[in-house]
Amino acid sequence: MDRLLGQAADRGAAVIVVTHDPEVAARADRVVTIAGGRTR
């Protein structure tokens, strides 16, 4: 994960990660939650 995020930052790119793991989500700058088919 560190390598992927580092490479994306070097290139000014975004990384979209879909996870149920709160530790992985905590690494993100922004978290979008989907519940009941709607984003929050």
QUIDAHU-V208741 format. One line per field, one symbol per residue. burial: # if it has 16 or more other ideal C-beta (glycine too) atoms within 10 Angstrom, else .. Layout:
burial = ???
This chain:
burial = ........................................
